[in-house]
C-alpha cells in the first residue's frame, strides 16, 4: 500500500485535492491505526492525561479531532465508523487531538486543530495537548560508517571494486530526511529549543516559517554525522509526552538530518548555526534549511525537503529527482 504517512509529496499530474484525499484515506487503512495503537507509551500518555484530569472532563462536551468519540471530526473513510460532524450544534469544553507529525509539524495536522479551536472551543476551554516544543541537537551514528563501509566490502565479497561509489552514497544519504530511533549516547551536546507553541494562541501563519539560531558546545571526542529533531507535548496537569532519545521509544522516532560531510569534534567544540522550517512545495511538506559552522570554519548550508523520507539503508534513494 502507498502509505501517505511516508509519502506525502505530490506526484506529477496529481492535484492538491488528490494529495489531500490520499493522505486522509491513508488513515482508513487498519495498518496505520495498528501502528499507533501498538505505540503503548503514546496511547497510555493520552489515557493518563484524560484520567488524571477527569474533573475537567466530567459532564463536559468534548471534540476529538481525528478519532471517534463524542463529536468525532475525521476526514478519512474512517468517518464511516465515527459519524463525521463538520458543523457542531454547540461549542465544546475540550478538544483532544493527536495531531503531531514527524518533526512535529510534518503533515500540517495542527492547522485542523487551530480551525477547530477557533470555530468550536469555548473561551475558557481546554486543549489536549496544550503546548508543543521542538528540539534540536547534533548526533553521531555508527551505522552511517557501516553503510559506507558496504561499498568497500564489495571488493572482498564479490571481487568487484566499488569504493568509488562512496561519494555518491554520501550524497544520497544526506539528500533525504530519515526517521531513526537514536539512543541518549548518540547525542553529543545539550539539546536546544527550536520553537515552543502555545496551542491556545498559535496561528497558521506562526507555523509556516519557524527559524532559530543555535550554538552547541560538544562533549568529548566524536564524529558528528548530522542534527536530529524531536518534540515534546504537554497536557494540562503537567503530563508530558516526549519523543526524546532520552525517553522511551515512540512510533515517531526522531528525525535525522545527515550532513554531506560529517566532522570531528573534541571537548567544547563549538557548532554555531541556524535552522529554518517553512511550508514545503506541497501543503503537507516541510522545507528545512540548515546552516552551521564548526569553531572558526566557514559556514555551510544544506536544504532538505520532507516530501522525501527514508527509514534506513534499504530505503536510500538517489538525490537526482
Secondary structure as GFF3:
##gff-version 3
##sequence-region A 1 321
A	DSSP	alpha_helix	16	26	.	.	.	ID=ss1
A	DSSP	alpha_helix	30	37	.	.	.	ID=ss2
A	DSSP	alpha_helix	40	51	.	.	.	ID=ss3
A	DSSP	alpha_helix	54	57	.	.	.	ID=ss4
A	DSSP	beta_strand	62	65	.	.	.	ID=ss5
A	DSSP	beta_strand	71	73	.	.	.	ID=ss6
A	DSSP	alpha_helix	79	82	.	.	.	ID=ss7
A	DSSP	beta_strand	92	97	.	.	.	ID=ss8
A	DSSP	alpha_helix	110	120	.	.	.	ID=ss9
A	DSSP	beta_strand	121	128	.	.	.	ID=ss10
A	DSSP	beta_strand	131	139	.	.	.	ID=ss11
A	DSSP	alpha_helix	142	158	.	.	.	ID=ss12
A	DSSP	three_ten_helix	163	165	.	.	.	ID=ss13
A	DSSP	alpha_helix	166	175	.	.	.	ID=ss14
A	DSSP	beta_strand	177	180	.	.	.	ID=ss15
A	DSSP	three_ten_helix	184	186	.	.	.	ID=ss16
A	DSSP	beta_strand	192	198	.	.	.	ID=ss17
A	DSSP	three_ten_helix	205	207	.	.	.	ID=ss18
A	DSSP	beta_strand	209	217	.	.	.	ID=ss19
A	DSSP	beta_strand	222	235	.	.	.	ID=ss20
A	DSSP	beta_strand	239	242	.	.	.	ID=ss21
A	DSSP	beta_strand	254	265	.	.	.	ID=ss22
A	DSSP	beta_strand	270	279	.	.	.	ID=ss23
A	DSSP	beta_strand	286	294	.	.	.	ID=ss24
A	DSSP	beta_strand	300	305	.	.	.	ID=ss25
A	DSSP	beta_strand	309	310	.	.	.	ID=ss26
A	DSSP	three_ten_helix	313	315	.	.	.	ID=ss27
###
